[in-house]
Amino acid sequence: ATGYPIAKVAAKIAVGMTLDQITNAVTGETKACFEPTLDYVVTKFPRWPFEKFNLADRTLGTQMKATGEVMAIDRSLEGSLLKAIRSLEIGLDHIELKKI
Protein backbone atom coordinates (compact mmCIF):
# COMPACT_ATOMS: atom_id res chain seq x y z
CA ALA A 1 0.00 0.00 0.00
CA THR A 2 3.02 2.28 0.01
CA GLY A 3 3.85 2.19 -3.68
CA TYR A 4 7.39 1.13 -2.80
CA PRO A 5 8.44 -2.34 -4.07
CA ILE A 6 9.40 -3.75 -0.66
CA ALA A 7 9.22 -7.41 -1.73
CA LYS A 8 11.34 -6.81 -4.85
CA VAL A 9 14.02 -4.97 -2.89
CA ALA A 10 13.99 -7.61 -0.13
CA ALA A 11 14.46 -10.38 -2.70
CA LYS A 12 17.46 -8.62 -4.24
CA ILE A 13 18.99 -8.11 -0.80
CA ALA A 14 18.44 -11.82 -0.09
CA VAL A 15 20.58 -12.75 -3.11
CA GLY A 16 23.44 -10.55 -1.96
CA MET A 17 22.85 -7.12 -3.48
CA THR A 18 23.22 -3.99 -1.37
CA LEU A 19 20.79 -1.07 -1.27
CA ASP A 20 23.16 1.19 -3.21
CA GLN A 21 23.27 -1.40 -6.04
CA ILE A 22 19.47 -1.66 -6.43
CA THR A 23 17.77 0.89 -8.68
CA ASN A 24 14.41 2.10 -7.42
CA ALA A 25 11.82 0.62 -9.79
CA VAL A 26 9.38 3.46 -9.12
CA THR A 27 11.68 6.38 -10.02
CA GLY A 28 14.06 4.50 -12.30
CA GLU A 29 16.86 6.85 -11.22
CA THR A 30 17.47 6.80 -7.48
CA LYS A 31 18.88 3.87 -5.58
CA ALA A 32 16.94 1.84 -3.01
CA CYS A 33 19.01 3.31 -0.17
CA PHE A 34 17.12 6.62 -0.52
CA GLU A 35 14.06 6.75 1.71
CA PRO A 36 10.87 7.33 -0.30
CA THR A 37 8.76 10.35 0.52
CA LEU A 38 5.48 9.14 1.95
CA ASP A 39 3.05 12.00 2.40
CA TYR A 40 0.00 9.84 3.05
CA VAL A 41 -1.38 7.36 5.56
CA VAL A 42 -2.91 4.01 4.60
CA THR A 43 -5.48 2.38 6.89
CA LYS A 44 -6.84 -1.15 6.49
CA PHE A 45 -9.82 -2.41 8.50
CA PRO A 46 -11.34 -5.89 8.56
CA ARG A 47 -15.02 -6.18 7.65
CA TRP A 48 -17.38 -8.34 9.70
CA PRO A 49 -20.73 -8.55 7.87
CA PHE A 50 -22.72 -10.00 10.80
CA GLU A 51 -25.97 -8.88 9.16
CA LYS A 52 -25.43 -11.63 6.57
CA PHE A 53 -24.70 -14.25 9.23
CA ASN A 54 -27.40 -13.79 11.86
CA LEU A 55 -26.48 -16.92 13.82
CA ALA A 56 -22.73 -16.26 13.82
CA ASP A 57 -20.92 -15.86 17.14
CA ARG A 58 -19.98 -12.17 17.39
CA THR A 59 -17.29 -12.77 19.98
CA LEU A 60 -13.94 -11.74 18.54
CA GLY A 61 -10.91 -13.82 19.37
CA THR A 62 -7.89 -15.30 17.65
CA GLN A 63 -9.94 -17.07 14.99
CA MET A 64 -10.40 -15.36 11.61
CA LYS A 65 -13.99 -14.17 11.24
CA ALA A 66 -13.64 -11.22 8.89
CA THR A 67 -14.92 -11.81 5.37
CA GLY A 68 -13.38 -8.75 3.79
CA GLU A 69 -11.51 -5.55 4.38
CA VAL A 70 -11.44 -1.91 3.41
CA MET A 71 -8.45 0.26 2.65
CA ALA A 72 -8.34 4.05 2.78
CA ILE A 73 -5.63 6.56 1.87
CA ASP A 74 -5.41 10.16 3.04
CA ARG A 75 -2.80 12.74 3.97
CA SER A 76 -3.64 12.50 7.70
CA LEU A 77 -4.35 9.67 10.12
CA GLU A 78 -7.74 11.15 11.00
CA GLY A 79 -8.78 11.44 7.37
CA SER A 80 -7.62 7.92 6.57
CA LEU A 81 -9.48 6.45 9.58
CA LEU A 82 -12.69 8.28 8.72
CA LYS A 83 -12.53 7.20 5.07
CA ALA A 84 -12.01 3.58 6.16
CA ILE A 85 -14.97 3.75 8.54
CA ARG A 86 -17.23 5.21 5.83
CA SER A 87 -16.05 2.50 3.42
CA LEU A 88 -17.31 -0.21 5.78
CA GLU A 89 -20.87 0.84 4.76
CA ILE A 90 -22.30 0.24 8.22
CA GLY A 91 -23.96 3.63 8.59
CA LEU A 92 -21.11 5.34 10.45
CA ASP A 93 -19.20 8.42 9.37
CA HIS A 94 -17.42 9.06 12.68
CA ILE A 95 -15.42 7.23 15.34
CA GLU A 96 -17.66 8.07 18.31
CA LEU A 97 -19.32 5.04 19.91
CA LYS A 98 -23.00 5.08 20.85
CA LYS A 99 -23.83 4.47 24.49
CA ILE A 100 -25.56 1.15 25.04
Biopython code that builds the backbone (N, CA, C, O; Angstrom):
import numpy as np
from Bio.PDB.StructureBuilder import StructureBuilder

atoms = [
    (1, "ALA", "N", (0.808, -1.196, 0.000)),
    (1, "ALA", "CA", (0.000, 0.000, 0.000)),
    (1, "ALA", "C", (0.853, 1.263, 0.000)),
    (1, "ALA", "O", (0.318, 2.372, 0.014)),
    (2, "THR", "N", (2.160, 1.105, -0.016)),
    (2, "THR", "CA", (3.025, 2.284, 0.014)),
    (2, "THR", "C", (3.470, 2.721, -1.370)),
    (2, "THR", "O", (3.929, 3.852, -1.535)),
    (3, "GLY", "N", (3.348, 1.865, -2.358)),
    (3, "GLY", "CA", (3.848, 2.189, -3.683)),
    (3, "GLY", "C", (5.335, 1.935, -3.826)),
    (3, "GLY", "O", (5.905, 2.176, -4.890)),
    (4, "TYR", "N", (5.966, 1.452, -2.775)),
    (4, "TYR", "CA", (7.391, 1.132, -2.803)),
    (4, "TYR", "C", (7.529, -0.379, -2.905)),
    (4, "TYR", "O", (6.898, -1.099, -2.131)),
    (5, "PRO", "N", (8.338, -0.886, -3.839)),
    (5, "PRO", "CA", (8.440, -2.336, -4.070)),
    (5, "PRO", "C", (9.247, -3.063, -2.989)),
    (5, "PRO", "O", (10.361, -3.521, -3.242)),
    (6, "ILE", "N", (8.685, -3.165, -1.802)),
    (6, "ILE", "CA", (9.398, -3.751, -0.665)),
    (6, "ILE", "C", (9.813, -5.194, -0.946)),
    (6, "ILE", "O", (10.954, -5.570, -0.676)),
    (7, "ALA", "N", (8.907, -6.002, -1.482)),
    (7, "ALA", "CA", (9.216, -7.413, -1.735)),
    (7, "ALA", "C", (10.333, -7.558, -2.768)),
    (7, "ALA", "O", (11.209, -8.410, -2.619)),
    (8, "LYS", "N", (10.303, -6.738, -3.807)),
    (8, "LYS", "CA", (11.336, -6.814, -4.847)),
    (8, "LYS", "C", (12.707, -6.449, -4.285)),
    (8, "LYS", "O", (13.699, -7.119, -4.569)),
    (9, "VAL", "N", (12.756, -5.392, -3.492)),
    (9, "VAL", "CA", (14.023, -4.967, -2.886)),
    (9, "VAL", "C", (14.512, -6.021, -1.905)),
    (9, "VAL", "O", (15.704, -6.329, -1.874)),
    (10, "ALA", "N", (13.613, -6.577, -1.104)),
    (10, "ALA", "CA", (13.994, -7.608, -0.132)),
    (10, "ALA", "C", (14.550, -8.845, -0.831)),
    (10, "ALA", "O", (15.506, -9.450, -0.347)),
    (11, "ALA", "N", (13.967, -9.222, -1.957)),
    (11, "ALA", "CA", (14.458, -10.383, -2.704)),
    (11, "ALA", "C", (15.868, -10.134, -3.236)),
    (11, "ALA", "O", (16.712, -11.029, -3.202)),
    (12, "LYS", "N", (16.120, -8.936, -3.722)),
    (12, "LYS", "CA", (17.458, -8.620, -4.237)),
    (12, "LYS", "C", (18.490, -8.581, -3.115)),
    (12, "LYS", "O", (19.636, -8.986, -3.306)),
    (13, "ILE", "N", (18.086, -8.097, -1.952)),
    (13, "ILE", "CA", (18.990, -8.113, -0.797)),
    (13, "ILE", "C", (19.288, -9.554, -0.394)),
    (13, "ILE", "O", (20.415, -9.878, -0.020)),
    (14, "ALA", "N", (18.271, -10.420, -0.472)),
    (14, "ALA", "CA", (18.440, -11.825, -0.087)),
    (14, "ALA", "C", (19.446, -12.554, -0.975)),
    (14, "ALA", "O", (20.070, -13.520, -0.535)),
    (15, "VAL", "N", (19.610, -12.103, -2.216)),
    (15, "VAL", "CA", (20.577, -12.753, -3.112)),
    (15, "VAL", "C", (21.935, -12.057, -3.097)),
    (15, "VAL", "O", (22.803, -12.361, -3.915)),
    (16, "GLY", "N", (22.115, -11.117, -2.161)),
    (16, "GLY", "CA", (23.439, -10.546, -1.963)),
    (16, "GLY", "C", (23.662, -9.129, -2.434)),
    (16, "GLY", "O", (24.754, -8.592, -2.246)),
    (17, "MET", "N", (22.669, -8.503, -3.040)),
    (17, "MET", "CA", (22.846, -7.121, -3.483)),
    (17, "MET", "C", (22.730, -6.177, -2.293)),
    (17, "MET", "O", (22.095, -6.507, -1.291)),
    (18, "THR", "N", (23.341, -5.010, -2.406)),
    (18, "THR", "CA", (23.218, -3.992, -1.367)),
    (18, "THR", "C", (22.262, -2.904, -1.847)),
    (18, "THR", "O", (21.982, -2.800, -3.041)),
    (19, "LEU", "N", (21.764, -2.101, -0.920)),
    (19, "LEU", "CA", (20.787, -1.071, -1.271)),
    (19, "LEU", "C", (21.317, -0.076, -2.294)),
    (19, "LEU", "O", (20.559, 0.413, -3.131)),
    (20, "ASP", "N", (22.614, 0.230, -2.236)),
    (20, "ASP", "CA", (23.162, 1.187, -3.206)),
    (20, "ASP", "C", (23.362, 0.570, -4.590)),
    (20, "ASP", "O", (23.687, 1.290, -5.534)),
    (21, "GLN", "N", (23.176, -0.732, -4.733)),
    (21, "GLN", "CA", (23.266, -1.397, -6.039)),
    (21, "GLN", "C", (21.893, -1.568, -6.695)),
    (21, "GLN", "O", (21.813, -1.839, -7.893)),
    (22, "ILE", "N", (20.831, -1.414, -5.935)),
    (22, "ILE", "CA", (19.474, -1.661, -6.432)),
    (22, "ILE", "C", (18.849, -0.346, -6.888)),
    (22, "ILE", "O", (18.735, 0.598, -6.107)),
    (23, "THR", "N", (18.448, -0.291, -8.150)),
    (23, "THR", "CA", (17.771, 0.893, -8.681)),
    (23, "THR", "C", (16.310, 0.859, -8.266)),
    (23, "THR", "O", (15.655, -0.180, -8.349)),
    (24, "ASN", "N", (15.807, 1.994, -7.824)),
    (24, "ASN", "CA", (14.412, 2.104, -7.421)),
    (24, "ASN", "C", (13.527, 1.928, -8.649)),
    (24, "ASN", "O", (13.623, 2.706, -9.597)),
    (25, "ALA", "N", (12.672, 0.918, -8.640)),
    (25, "ALA", "CA", (11.818, 0.621, -9.791)),
    (25, "ALA", "C", (10.759, 1.693, -10.019)),
    (25, "ALA", "O", (10.266, 1.844, -11.137)),
    (26, "VAL", "N", (10.409, 2.426, -8.994)),
    (26, "VAL", "CA", (9.382, 3.456, -9.125)),
    (26, "VAL", "C", (9.931, 4.681, -9.841)),
    (26, "VAL", "O", (9.307, 5.184, -10.776)),
    (27, "THR", "N", (11.105, 5.172, -9.408)),
    (27, "THR", "CA", (11.675, 6.378, -10.016)),
    (27, "THR", "C", (12.540, 6.056, -11.225)),
    (27, "THR", "O", (12.633, 6.858, -12.154)),
    (28, "GLY", "N", (13.173, 4.885, -11.219)),
    (28, "GLY", "CA", (14.064, 4.504, -12.303)),
    (28, "GLY", "C", (15.416, 5.191, -12.253)),
    (28, "GLY", "O", (16.282, 4.897, -13.077)),
    (29, "GLU", "N", (15.619, 6.096, -11.309)),
    (29, "GLU", "CA", (16.863, 6.849, -11.221)),
    (29, "GLU", "C", (17.569, 6.670, -9.884)),
    (29, "GLU", "O", (18.758, 6.352, -9.843)),
    (30, "THR", "N", (16.846, 6.871, -8.803)),
    (30, "THR", "CA", (17.471, 6.799, -7.482)),
    (30, "THR", "C", (17.730, 5.350, -7.081)),
    (30, "THR", "O", (17.176, 4.413, -7.657)),
    (31, "LYS", "N", (18.571, 5.200, -6.097)),
    (31, "LYS", "CA", (18.877, 3.870, -5.577)),
    (31, "LYS", "C", (17.942, 3.555, -4.407)),
    (31, "LYS", "O", (17.317, 4.449, -3.836)),
    (32, "ALA", "N", (17.859, 2.279, -4.065)),
    (32, "ALA", "CA", (16.942, 1.839, -3.014)),
    (32, "ALA", "C", (17.346, 2.329, -1.632)),
    (32, "ALA", "O", (16.548, 2.253, -0.698)),
    (33, "CYS", "N", (18.569, 2.830, -1.483)),
    (33, "CYS", "CA", (19.007, 3.313, -0.168)),
    (33, "CYS", "C", (18.407, 4.676, 0.173)),
    (33, "CYS", "O", (18.506, 5.118, 1.318)),
    (34, "PHE", "N", (17.787, 5.351, -0.798)),
    (34, "PHE", "CA", (17.124, 6.616, -0.522)),
    (34, "PHE", "C", (15.721, 6.338, -0.009)),
    (34, "PHE", "O", (14.966, 5.579, -0.616)),
    (35, "GLU", "N", (15.381, 6.955, 1.108)),
    (35, "GLU", "CA", (14.065, 6.747, 1.707)),
    (35, "GLU", "C", (13.000, 7.427, 0.853)),
    (35, "GLU", "O", (13.144, 8.602, 0.512)),
    (36, "PRO", "N", (11.928, 6.707, 0.500)),
    (36, "PRO", "CA", (10.873, 7.329, -0.303)),
    (36, "PRO", "C", (10.099, 8.353, 0.524)),
    (36, "PRO", "O", (9.987, 8.225, 1.743)),
    (37, "THR", "N", (9.576, 9.353, -0.144)),
    (37, "THR", "CA", (8.759, 10.354, 0.524)),
    (37, "THR", "C", (7.329, 9.846, 0.580)),
    (37, "THR", "O", (6.676, 9.678, -0.450)),
    (38, "LEU", "N", (6.857, 9.605, 1.779)),
    (38, "LEU", "CA", (5.481, 9.142, 1.955)),
    (38, "LEU", "C", (4.693, 10.262, 2.623)),
    (38, "LEU", "O", (4.866, 10.533, 3.811)),
    (39, "ASP", "N", (3.836, 10.901, 1.859)),
    (39, "ASP", "CA", (3.053, 12.000, 2.404)),
    (39, "ASP", "C", (1.590, 11.600, 2.558)),
    (39, "ASP", "O", (0.692, 12.427, 2.402)),
    (40, "TYR", "N", (1.360, 10.323, 2.866)),
    (40, "TYR", "CA", (0.003, 9.839, 3.048)),
    (40, "TYR", "C", (-0.003, 8.707, 4.075)),
    (40, "TYR", "O", (1.032, 8.118, 4.387)),
    (41, "VAL", "N", (-1.185, 8.426, 4.581)),
    (41, "VAL", "CA", (-1.381, 7.359, 5.562)),
    (41, "VAL", "C", (-2.352, 6.353, 4.962)),
    (41, "VAL", "O", (-3.374, 6.737, 4.394)),
    (42, "VAL", "N", (-2.041, 5.077, 5.085)),
    (42, "VAL", "CA", (-2.913, 4.013, 4.595)),
    (42, "VAL", "C", (-3.487, 3.275, 5.797)),
    (42, "VAL", "O", (-2.748, 2.873, 6.695)),
    (43, "THR", "N", (-4.806, 3.096, 5.814)),
    (43, "THR", "CA", (-5.483, 2.380, 6.888)),
    (43, "THR", "C", (-6.242, 1.204, 6.293)),
    (43, "THR", "O", (-6.960, 1.353, 5.304)),
    (44, "LYS", "N", (-6.078, 0.029, 6.906)),
    (44, "LYS", "CA", (-6.844, -1.151, 6.487)),
    (44, "LYS", "C", (-7.646, -1.646, 7.684)),
    (44, "LYS", "O", (-7.107, -1.801, 8.780)),
    (45, "PHE", "N", (-8.929, -1.893, 7.470)),
    (45, "PHE", "CA", (-9.821, -2.413, 8.504)),
    (45, "PHE", "C", (-10.417, -3.724, 8.027)),
    (45, "PHE", "O", (-10.721, -3.868, 6.843)),
    (46, "PRO", "N", (-10.589, -4.682, 8.927)),
    (46, "PRO", "CA", (-11.339, -5.887, 8.562)),
    (46, "PRO", "C", (-12.831, -5.566, 8.508)),
    (46, "PRO", "O", (-13.293, -4.612, 9.134)),
    (47, "ARG", "N", (-13.562, -6.358, 7.767)),
    (47, "ARG", "CA", (-15.022, -6.175, 7.650)),
    (47, "ARG", "C", (-15.696, -7.421, 8.183)),
    (47, "ARG", "O", (-15.401, -8.532, 7.743)),
    (48, "TRP", "N", (-16.614, -7.235, 9.144)),
    (48, "TRP", "CA", (-17.382, -8.341, 9.703)),
    (48, "TRP", "C", (-18.852, -8.142, 9.345)),
    (48, "TRP", "O", (-19.553, -7.418, 10.051)),
    (49, "PRO", "N", (-19.333, -8.754, 8.283)),
    (49, "PRO", "CA", (-20.731, -8.552, 7.871)),
    (49, "PRO", "C", (-21.690, -9.455, 8.664)),
    (49, "PRO", "O", (-22.252, -10.400, 8.111)),
    (50, "PHE", "N", (-21.873, -9.162, 9.959)),
    (50, "PHE", "CA", (-22.721, -10.000, 10.799)),
    (50, "PHE", "C", (-24.180, -9.969, 10.357)),
    (50, "PHE", "O", (-24.940, -10.883, 10.677)),
    (51, "GLU", "N", (-24.580, -8.929, 9.624)),
    (51, "GLU", "CA", (-25.967, -8.885, 9.163)),
    (51, "GLU", "C", (-26.261, -10.006, 8.168)),
    (51, "GLU", "O", (-27.416, -10.403, 8.012)),
    (52, "LYS", "N", (-25.247, -10.513, 7.504)),
    (52, "LYS", "CA", (-25.428, -11.634, 6.571)),
    (52, "LYS", "C", (-25.422, -12.977, 7.288)),
    (52, "LYS", "O", (-25.949, -13.965, 6.778)),
    (53, "PHE", "N", (-24.822, -13.004, 8.472)),
    (53, "PHE", "CA", (-24.699, -14.250, 9.226)),
    (53, "PHE", "C", (-25.338, -14.042, 10.599)),
    (53, "PHE", "O", (-24.644, -13.836, 11.595)),
    (54, "ASN", "N", (-26.662, -14.098, 10.633)),
    (54, "ASN", "CA", (-27.401, -13.788, 11.857)),
    (54, "ASN", "C", (-27.050, -14.702, 13.024)),
    (54, "ASN", "O", (-27.062, -14.263, 14.174)),
    (55, "LEU", "N", (-26.742, -15.955, 12.752)),
    (55, "LEU", "CA", (-26.476, -16.916, 13.818)),
    (55, "LEU", "C", (-24.997, -17.008, 14.181)),
    (55, "LEU", "O", (-24.620, -17.819, 15.027)),
    (56, "ALA", "N", (-24.170, -16.201, 13.563)),
    (56, "ALA", "CA", (-22.726, -16.259, 13.824)),
    (56, "ALA", "C", (-22.409, -15.727, 15.215)),
    (56, "ALA", "O", (-23.063, -14.808, 15.709)),
    (57, "ASP", "N", (-21.402, -16.313, 15.832)),
    (57, "ASP", "CA", (-20.924, -15.856, 17.137)),
    (57, "ASP", "C", (-20.163, -14.551, 16.929)),
    (57, "ASP", "O", (-19.183, -14.517, 16.184)),
    (58, "ARG", "N", (-20.600, -13.487, 17.574)),
    (58, "ARG", "CA", (-19.983, -12.168, 17.386)),
    (58, "ARG", "C", (-18.791, -11.931, 18.300)),
    (58, "ARG", "O", (-18.201, -10.851, 18.272)),
    (59, "THR", "N", (-18.431, -12.907, 19.098)),
    (59, "THR", "CA", (-17.285, -12.765, 19.982)),
    (59, "THR", "C", (-16.010, -12.812, 19.155)),
    (59, "THR", "O", (-15.782, -13.762, 18.406)),
    (60, "LEU", "N", (-15.185, -11.789, 19.292)),
    (60, "LEU", "CA", (-13.942, -11.743, 18.539)),
    (60, "LEU", "C", (-12.829, -12.368, 19.356)),
    (60, "LEU", "O", (-12.707, -12.120, 20.556)),
    (61, "GLY", "N", (-12.031, -13.168, 18.709)),
    (61, "GLY", "CA", (-10.906, -13.820, 19.368)),
    (61, "GLY", "C", (-9.772, -13.993, 18.385)),
    (61, "GLY", "O", (-9.573, -13.157, 17.503)),
    (62, "THR", "N", (-9.034, -15.064, 18.529)),
    (62, "THR", "CA", (-7.885, -15.297, 17.655)),
    (62, "THR", "C", (-8.279, -15.932, 16.333)),
    (62, "THR", "O", (-7.462, -15.986, 15.413)),
    (63, "GLN", "N", (-9.492, -16.408, 16.217)),
    (63, "GLN", "CA", (-9.939, -17.068, 14.993)),
    (63, "GLN", "C", (-10.385, -16.030, 13.961)),
    (63, "GLN", "O", (-11.024, -15.036, 14.304)),
    (64, "MET", "N", (-10.042, -16.272, 12.702)),
    (64, "MET", "CA", (-10.403, -15.362, 11.611)),
    (64, "MET", "C", (-11.906, -15.395, 11.376)),
    (64, "MET", "O", (-12.466, -16.453, 11.087)),
    (65, "LYS", "N", (-12.561, -14.246, 11.497)),
    (65, "LYS", "CA", (-13.994, -14.168, 11.244)),
    (65, "LYS", "C", (-14.339, -13.094, 10.214)),
    (65, "LYS", "O", (-15.476, -13.024, 9.748)),
    (66, "ALA", "N", (-13.386, -12.277, 9.865)),
    (66, "ALA", "CA", (-13.638, -11.222, 8.888)),
    (66, "ALA", "C", (-13.784, -11.845, 7.507)),
    (66, "ALA", "O", (-13.078, -12.793, 7.162)),
    (67, "THR", "N", (-14.708, -11.302, 6.721)),
    (67, "THR", "CA", (-14.918, -11.814, 5.369)),
    (67, "THR", "C", (-14.454, -10.824, 4.311)),
    (67, "THR", "O", (-14.636, -11.056, 3.116)),
    (68, "GLY", "N", (-13.869, -9.747, 4.737)),
    (68, "GLY", "CA", (-13.380, -8.755, 3.790)),
    (68, "GLY", "C", (-12.613, -7.678, 4.523)),
    (68, "GLY", "O", (-12.375, -7.768, 5.727)),
    (69, "GLU", "N", (-12.231, -6.659, 3.777)),
    (69, "GLU", "CA", (-11.506, -5.555, 4.382)),
    (69, "GLU", "C", (-11.690, -4.314, 3.534)),
    (69, "GLU", "O", (-12.060, -4.392, 2.363)),
    (70, "VAL", "N", (-11.427, -3.177, 4.137)),
    (70, "VAL", "CA", (-11.439, -1.912, 3.408)),
    (70, "VAL", "C", (-10.075, -1.263, 3.568)),
    (70, "VAL", "O", (-9.377, -1.486, 4.557)),
    (71, "MET", "N", (-9.711, -0.467, 2.595)),
    (71, "MET", "CA", (-8.447, 0.257, 2.647)),
    (71, "MET", "C", (-8.725, 1.710, 2.281)),
    (71, "MET", "O", (-9.459, 1.991, 1.334)),
    (72, "ALA", "N", (-8.138, 2.624, 3.034)),
    (72, "ALA", "CA", (-8.338, 4.047, 2.778)),
    (72, "ALA", "C", (-6.994, 4.760, 2.802)),
    (72, "ALA", "O", (-6.099, 4.393, 3.563)),
    (73, "ILE", "N", (-6.861, 5.779, 1.967)),
    (73, "ILE", "CA", (-5.628, 6.558, 1.870)),
    (73, "ILE", "C", (-5.975, 8.033, 2.019)),
    (73, "ILE", "O", (-6.904, 8.530, 1.382)),
    (74, "ASP", "N", (-5.218, 8.727, 2.867)),
    (74, "ASP", "CA", (-5.410, 10.164, 3.042)),
    (74, "ASP", "C", (-4.088, 10.767, 3.499)),
    (74, "ASP", "O", (-3.139, 10.042, 3.797)),
    (75, "ARG", "N", (-4.031, 12.068, 3.551)),
    (75, "ARG", "CA", (-2.800, 12.742, 3.971)),
    (75, "ARG", "C", (-2.663, 12.826, 5.486)),
    (75, "ARG", "O", (-1.604, 13.208, 5.984)),
    (76, "SER", "N", (-3.717, 12.474, 6.234)),
    (76, "SER", "CA", (-3.643, 12.503, 7.697)),
    (76, "SER", "C", (-4.221, 11.207, 8.253)),
    (76, "SER", "O", (-5.006, 10.532, 7.587)),
    (77, "LEU", "N", (-3.829, 10.865, 9.476)),
    (77, "LEU", "CA", (-4.353, 9.671, 10.124)),
    (77, "LEU", "C", (-5.860, 9.785, 10.327)),
    (77, "LEU", "O", (-6.597, 8.828, 10.087)),
    (78, "GLU", "N", (-6.316, 10.949, 10.767)),
    (78, "GLU", "CA", (-7.742, 11.147, 11.003)),
    (78, "GLU", "C", (-8.548, 10.961, 9.724)),
    (78, "GLU", "O", (-9.577, 10.286, 9.723)),
    (79, "GLY", "N", (-8.077, 11.561, 8.641)),
    (79, "GLY", "CA", (-8.776, 11.436, 7.367)),
    (79, "GLY", "C", (-8.807, 10.010, 6.870)),
    (79, "GLY", "O", (-9.829, 9.547, 6.364)),
    (80, "SER", "N", (-7.693, 9.309, 7.011)),
    (80, "SER", "CA", (-7.618, 7.922, 6.574)),
    (80, "SER", "C", (-8.550, 7.034, 7.396)),
    (80, "SER", "O", (-9.239, 6.178, 6.842)),
    (81, "LEU", "N", (-8.574, 7.235, 8.720)),
    (81, "LEU", "CA", (-9.475, 6.454, 9.579)),
    (81, "LEU", "C", (-10.935, 6.697, 9.222)),
    (81, "LEU", "O", (-11.718, 5.752, 9.119)),
    (82, "LEU", "N", (-11.304, 7.963, 9.032)),
    (82, "LEU", "CA", (-12.692, 8.278, 8.717)),
    (82, "LEU", "C", (-13.100, 7.726, 7.355)),
    (82, "LEU", "O", (-14.225, 7.251, 7.201)),
    (83, "LYS", "N", (-12.220, 7.778, 6.376)),
    (83, "LYS", "CA", (-12.529, 7.195, 5.068)),
    (83, "LYS", "C", (-12.729, 5.689, 5.180)),
    (83, "LYS", "O", (-13.633, 5.129, 4.559)),
    (84, "ALA", "N", (-11.882, 5.033, 5.976)),
    (84, "ALA", "CA", (-12.012, 3.585, 6.155)),
    (84, "ALA", "C", (-13.331, 3.242, 6.837)),
    (84, "ALA", "O", (-13.999, 2.283, 6.449)),
    (85, "ILE", "N", (-13.708, 4.012, 7.842)),
    (85, "ILE", "CA", (-14.969, 3.751, 8.543)),
    (85, "ILE", "C", (-16.156, 3.942, 7.605)),
    (85, "ILE", "O", (-17.080, 3.129, 7.611)),
    (86, "ARG", "N", (-16.145, 5.000, 6.800)),
    (86, "ARG", "CA", (-17.226, 5.211, 5.830)),
    (86, "ARG", "C", (-17.272, 4.093, 4.800)),
    (86, "ARG", "O", (-18.351, 3.709, 4.348)),
    (87, "SER", "N", (-16.107, 3.566, 4.425)),
    (87, "SER", "CA", (-16.046, 2.503, 3.419)),
    (87, "SER", "C", (-16.622, 1.185, 3.917)),
    (87, "SER", "O", (-16.971, 0.321, 3.112)),
    (88, "LEU", "N", (-16.728, 1.017, 5.234)),
    (88, "LEU", "CA", (-17.314, -0.205, 5.781)),
    (88, "LEU", "C", (-18.798, -0.328, 5.447)),
    (88, "LEU", "O", (-19.354, -1.426, 5.491)),
    (89, "GLU", "N", (-19.447, 0.800, 5.111)),
    (89, "GLU", "CA", (-20.868, 0.844, 4.755)),
    (89, "GLU", "C", (-21.744, 0.252, 5.853)),
    (89, "GLU", "O", (-22.614, -0.580, 5.595)),
    (90, "ILE", "N", (-21.496, 0.700, 7.089)),
    (90, "ILE", "CA", (-22.297, 0.238, 8.222)),
    (90, "ILE", "C", (-23.087, 1.391, 8.840)),
    (90, "ILE", "O", (-23.604, 1.272, 9.951)),
    (91, "GLY", "N", (-23.176, 2.495, 8.122)),
    (91, "GLY", "CA", (-23.956, 3.630, 8.587)),
    (91, "GLY", "C", (-23.210, 4.570, 9.519)),
    (91, "GLY", "O", (-23.835, 5.410, 10.166)),
    (92, "LEU", "N", (-21.904, 4.453, 9.605)),
    (92, "LEU", "CA", (-21.108, 5.342, 10.450)),
    (92, "LEU", "C", (-20.265, 6.267, 9.583)),
    (92, "LEU", "O", (-19.758, 5.866, 8.536)),
    (93, "ASP", "N", (-20.123, 7.506, 10.033)),
    (93, "ASP", "CA", (-19.202, 8.424, 9.371)),
    (93, "ASP", "C", (-18.335, 9.132, 10.408)),
    (93, "ASP", "O", (-17.805, 10.216, 10.162)),
    (94, "HIS", "N", (-18.200, 8.492, 11.586)),
    (94, "HIS", "CA", (-17.416, 9.055, 12.678)),
    (94, "HIS", "C", (-16.860, 7.910, 13.511)),
    (94, "HIS", "O", (-17.169, 6.744, 13.267)),
    (95, "ILE", "N", (-16.036, 8.255, 14.496)),
    (95, "ILE", "CA", (-15.418, 7.234, 15.344)),
    (95, "ILE", "C", (-16.129, 7.121, 16.690)),
    (95, "ILE", "O", (-15.891, 6.166, 17.429)),
    (96, "GLU", "N", (-16.981, 8.060, 17.015)),
    (96, "GLU", "CA", (-17.663, 8.073, 18.311)),
    (96, "GLU", "C", (-18.568, 6.851, 18.468)),
    (96, "GLU", "O", (-19.325, 6.509, 17.559)),
    (97, "LEU", "N", (-18.483, 6.197, 19.626)),
    (97, "LEU", "CA", (-19.321, 5.037, 19.911)),
    (97, "LEU", "C", (-20.625, 5.471, 20.570)),
    (97, "LEU", "O", (-20.639, 6.387, 21.392)),
    (98, "LYS", "N", (-21.719, 4.805, 20.206)),
    (98, "LYS", "CA", (-23.004, 5.081, 20.846)),
    (98, "LYS", "C", (-23.033, 4.416, 22.213)),
    (98, "LYS", "O", (-22.482, 3.330, 22.395)),
    (99, "LYS", "N", (-23.676, 5.068, 23.170)),
    (99, "LYS", "CA", (-23.827, 4.467, 24.495)),
    (99, "LYS", "C", (-24.892, 3.386, 24.417)),
    (99, "LYS", "O", (-25.931, 3.557, 23.779)),
    (100, "ILE", "N", (-24.615, 2.283, 25.069)),
    (100, "ILE", "CA", (-25.558, 1.151, 25.036)),
    (100, "ILE", "C", (-26.413, 1.164, 26.282)),
    (100, "ILE", "O", (-27.270, 0.297, 26.451)),
]
sb = StructureBuilder()
sb.init_structure("model")
sb.init_model(0)
sb.init_chain("A")
sb.init_seg("    ")
for serial, (resi, resn, name, xyz) in enumerate(atoms, 1):
    if name == "N":
        sb.init_residue(resn, " ", resi, " ")
    sb.init_atom(name, np.array(xyz, "f"), 0.0, 1.0, " ", f" {name:<3s}", serial, name[0])
structure = sb.get_structure()
